[in-house]
Each structure stands twice: as C-alpha cells, then as structure tokens.
Amino acid sequence: MATRIKPSPNSSQKIQLQRVSHVFLRHPDPEKFLTFAKDFGFVEEARNREAIYLRGYGIDPYCYVVLPSITGEKEFEGGAFIVKSKEDLEKAMKFAGAVRKDLSYLPGGGELVSFSTPGGGKMHLLWGQEARTAPNKEPSAQVQHLGPYNLPFHKDRKGEFQRFQAGPAMVHKLGHYGFISSAFDEDLAFYLDNFNLTPSDILFEPSMPDLDVLAFLHVDLGSEFSDHHSLFMQRARPDQKTLMHHCSFEVADFDTQLIGHQWLADRGYTSVWGVGRHILGSQIFDYWKDPSGFKIEHYADGDIVNDKTPTSRQAAGPDTLSIWGPPLPVEFVEAS
C-alpha cells in the first residue's frame, strides 16, 4: 500500500551527486531534430558514429546527447549526474547491470557508469569530466544592448535603451528532467536511499491525502544552494508505463525566453504550454514539442534551495502548477 514519502537524510554511505549534467534521447530522425535544436538554442559540440553532442554556454561540455532510434520510435535513455568523487562512481557499480565506460574520446572526457532503476528507467553517473570555461556574463545572440530594468520608483537606466533582435533563446544548461513512473514508490525509494537527493515539494492526491503522486527532488549540497529540482517523478496511472515527461533547459531571462518563443512559433513548431510562471520552483516556463514528440522546456528565474529550506507538501491540482499563463492543457500532464 502506498504511503507518504519518507524522509531520507543524506549520509556518507550515499552516492554524492554534484549537479545534473545531460540527457540521452533517441530520435527517429536525428537530423530533423537537429534543425529544431538549433532553433531551440543548442550548439552542436561534437558528433561521432554513436551520437551527436549538443551544449549550451555553461560549464558542461554537452547537455543533450542525440542518439539514433533503434526501434523507429523515440526513446528516453535517462539522465546523467556529475558525482563528487571517483569513490562515488565506484559505489554505483553495486547496482545490478551497472556498466562502466571510458569517455576520453568525448568533449571533456571522464568516466560514466550506467544502470537501470526499479521501474525500468535509466540513470548515468559521470566523474572526471573537464568543465568548459563559462563566459563571465550572460551571452545572447538577441541582445544588442541591455541595461538595468526601470521600475516605477527606481529608474536606474537613464538615457540608454533596451534593444534586441530576433533569434533563438540560447541554452545555458540542463536544469532538470522528469518522468512518469509505473513503479513510483520503488523508484522514489531508490533515488532517495542511494543518492543525496531530497524532496523540495511533494504533491498528494486530493481524495487520498496519504497517496503522494509527484515529487520534485533537489541535490542536497548541505548549506550550498542548488536548483529547486534537478529531477522530478510522477506516479503513473494503472494503465501507464514508465515514460519521460520532459527535460528542461535554462535561459538567461524573460526577454530571451519570449524572443525564443517567438522564434520557435514563427517556424511552425508546436507549443505545448507557456509562457507562464510556475508556483513550485517559481520558473518562468515555456514548453514545446520537438519533431520526435518529446516535450522540452525553456525556463528562467528558478528557485534555489539548501538544507535550511523546508519540504512543502500539498494537494495536487491545476492551481499548484502556475500563477499566470495559459490554461493547463490536458496534453501537458501526459508523458512525452
């Protein structure tokens, strides 16, 4: 019988994650997706016979790995997290079916351990990768000049003008990914018991207050702040299998996000939901459907939390997801 999510404090026995790094997705037509990816704001960093590696302007050598489809259908192949030490990578070899891979031939190098979760999903851990040198200010192909924001009582931009041009919303980094789990309780226990992941917010079924149905998990770095969630999990309906919900990428600000929205709309891509402002996590969101059918998000201005931030628990419902924006479409709550 399902019960409330139980606290699972961090300890030295757990694998210590540092941050989320990248996602792996299989596409029936990778080149068609790459056209979308350029319009979405990714930069192609490298490609080989296995995959194509896309990056943002942040420190990760790549944040999205494009794989060809094996079955002719799209497939989510899991997300990767940077671990704190090589010892953490060694700990992961205890998982059934764990496979270790040398990545010295890829941008940034490193080593990767891959394994399956109880619900049939996949997770990857990365150590030893050399980070990129990030720019010292927010780059943007759209900004010609950007000064302070003039507020009603504080006009800090005097004699200067905000000027932009059309273009994609440049991606900074992978912020989070999430999936709908057919083994929600087992999957959640796996993540909470084995890694320094902890809930920021939990949603429960309104008619069954002891049935938790969604959890936003952040990387517990102690007093150091991390994103409100790097991973989220949603309980599947009885007729659903484990499937990806969406992956989400950070952009610089609201202007960049709206310019990027217009750029994608003008090219005929399918908007799923947005632009709007989430309540949990606070992000300004903008969800799209890529040519393969995966949901993918631009977000800006997300919350950051640490070990002093209390876990919130409330009833699930449309009013918990946004404070402003278009009405919640039925399509959004379904998996990709």
N, C-alpha and C positions, 0 to 999 in steps of 0.2 A: 504494500500500500504506500502510495506517495505521501511524503510528509514535507514539512518546511525544510528549506536549505539549512544545513547545519554549519555553524562557524568552523573554520579550519585554519587556525593561526599559522603563520609562517614559522619554519624551523630549519635548522641546518641540514636536516635529512632530506628536505625538498630540493628539487632542481630549481636553481635561481635564474629566472628569466630577467633580461635587461630591458628588452623592448621587442615589439613586433617588427618584423623585417620585410617580408614579402609573401605573396600568394602565388600558387600554381593553378592555372586553369587551362583545360583542354578546349580547343575551338575547332569546329568542323572546317572552317575556312580561315586559317590564321591571317592570311594577307588582307582579307576583308576586315577582320578585327583590327589590324594594324592601322588601316585608314581611320577607323573610329578612334583608336588610341592616340594618334597624332592630334586629332581634333579635340580629344579629351584633355590633352596637356602632357602626355608622356613623351619621353625622349628614348629612342632606341639606343641602347648602350652596346649590345653585342648580340651575335647570333651564331649558332653552330647547327649541326645536323640534328641535335636533340630539341633545341628550344630557341626562343627569342627573348632577350632580357631587356626590360624597359625600366627606366629610372625616372625619378623626379630630380629636383635641385637640392635635395637634402644630403645627408651623410651616407645613405645606403647606396651601394654600387648598383643595385637594382631593387625595385619594389613590386614588380609584376613579372612573372615568368609565363610566357605564352607557349603552350605545348600543343602539338597536333592531336586531333582526336584519333582514338584507336577504333572506336565503335561507330563513328559517324555522328555521334551525339556529343553535346557539350558535357564536360565533367569537371567538378571541383576536386583538385588534388591536394587540398589542405593549405595551411598557412605555416610560415616559419618564424621562429623567435630567436633572437640573439641570446645566448646564455652567458653567465658571468665568467665562468672558468671552464678549462678543459675537463676538470673533475665533474662538472655538471653534465658535460657531454658523455662522459664515461657512465654516469648513473643511468642515462637513458638507454644504455644497451641492455638493461634488465628487462625492458618491455618485450613481450612476445613478438617475434618477427622483425625486431629492430634491425635496420640496415645502415651501415656507415659508409660514407662516400667522401673521397678526396675531391675538393673543388678548386685545386690550384690552377686549373685551366680556365676558370671563370673570373670576371672582374672582382677584385677584392680577395679572391682565394678563400681559404678556410676549409673547415670540415663540416659535414652535415650528417645528422642521424635522423632517420625517418621511421615512423611506426604508425600503427593504427590505434584508434580509440575504441572503447567498447561498442559504440553504436555504428562502427564501420567507417567513421571519418578518418582523416589522416592529419598528422602533425609532424613538424620538422623542427629540429634544433640546430643552430648554427654557431660555431665558435671559430675564432682565429681569422675572421674576415677583416681586411683592412678597410677602414671607412674612407669615404670621399672627403675632400675638404669642402665644406659648405660655404656658400657666399656669406659675406658679413652683413648683408642686408637682403630684404626680400626682392628677388628679381621678378620682373614681369614683362612679357612681351607687349602688354597692353598699356602700361603706364608711360606716358610722356612726361608728366610732372605730377607729383603727389605731395601735398603739404598737409599740415595739421587739419583736423576736422573742425569747422566752425560751429560752435554750439550757440544757443540763444544768448547766454550771458558771458561767453568766453570766445572771442574772435581772435584766435591765435594766427590765422592765415590772413595776412594783410597785403594787398597788392599783388598777390600771387593767385594762380588759377589751377584748378584741378583739370587735368587733360588726359584723356585716354584714347586708345584706338582699338578697333575690333581685333579679336584673336582668341585662341584657346585659353582656358584657365590653367595656368601652369601648375602641375602637381608638385607638392613638396615631398610628401612621404605617404606610406600606408599608415592610416590611423587605426583601423580595426577591420575585422571581418566577423561574420557570424553565420550560424547555420541552425536549421531546424532539425532536432534530434529525435529519432524514434526510440532512443534509449536515454532519455533526458536525465533521469536520476543517476544512472550508471556513468554516463559521460560527465556529468557535472561533478560527481564524486571523484572521478579520475583526474580531472583538471585541478580541483581544489586540494586533493590529498597528495598529489605528486609535484605540484608546482606552486610558486609564490604568486598565485592568482587569488583574488578575493573579490566578493561582490561589492560593487558601488551602489547598485539599485537592483531590487528584486520585485517582480510583479507576480501577483497571485490571481487565480480565477475568482471573480467576484462572488459566484454562487458557492464556492468551496474554498474558504479562506486558508485552509491548510494545504492547498494544492498550488505550489509555485509553478509558474508557466514560462517565466523568462528571467534571465539573469544577465546583467551587464558586469563583466569582470575586468578589473584593472590589475596591472602588475604591481605587487606590493614591494616598494623600494624603501620601506620604513618612513623616515621623515622626508626623504626626497620625493618630489612630486612627479606623478606620471599621468598619462591621459585617463580620463574618466572611465573609458573602457577600451581595451585592445581586442577583446573577444566577447561576443555575446552568444547565448544559446536560448533557443525557444523550444518548448515542448511540442512535439508533433501530435497531430490528431491521430486517432487509431488507424486511419486509412493512409497515413503518410509514411514515407521512408525518410531516412536521413538525407537532407539536401542543403546546399548552400542557400543562404538568404541574400546577402550582398557583401561586397567589400567596399571600403570607403577610403578616400584619399584627401589629404588636407590641401587647401589652397590658402593664399595669403590673407584675403579679406573679402568683405561683402561686394565691393566693386568688381574685383577679379571674378568672383563667383557669378555675378549677374552678367558680366560680359561673356564669360564662358557659357552660361546658359543660353544666351542669345546666339552665340557662335554655333552651338550644337543644334539649336532649334532651326536656325537658318539653313542647316544642311540636312534637315529632314529626319534627324534621329528621334527616337521615341522617349519622351519624358514620362517617367513613372509617377513621381511626386516631388513637388517643390516649385519654387523656392519657398522655404518656411523655416521656422525656428523650433527646434526640439525643446522639450522641457527637461527630460532626463539627459544629462550631458551638455545641454544648452546649445549644441551646434546649430548653426545655420546650415540647412541641408538642401540638397538638390540631387534627386535620384533619377537615373537614366537606365534604359535597356540597351545593351550593346547588340551588335548584329547577330551574335550567337544566342541571345536571350538571357544573358546574365544581367542582374541588377548591379549597378555600380554608382557610387555616390561621390560627389564633391562636398566637402564640408569646410567651414571656417568657424573660428571663435569657439572651440570646445573647452569644456571644463578640465581642470587638472586637480588631482586629489592626492592625499597621502594617508599615513596610518592614523592621523587625527580626524579624518573625515568619516563620519558615521555612515553605516549602511542604511539606506532607506528601503522600506517595504510598503507597497501599496497595491490596490486593486488594478488589474489590467483593464484597459478600455481606450477608446479613441482619444479621450481627453487627457490621457497621460503622455501622449506622443508629441503633441505640438501645441504651442500657444498662439501661433499665427501661421498662415499659409493656406494652400488649397485644401479642400476636404480630403480626408484619408481615403484613398481608393482601395477597393477590395483587392486589387492585384498586388498592392504593396505587402499585405500580410502573408501572401503565398511565397513559397520558395522560388528561387530562380530556376 
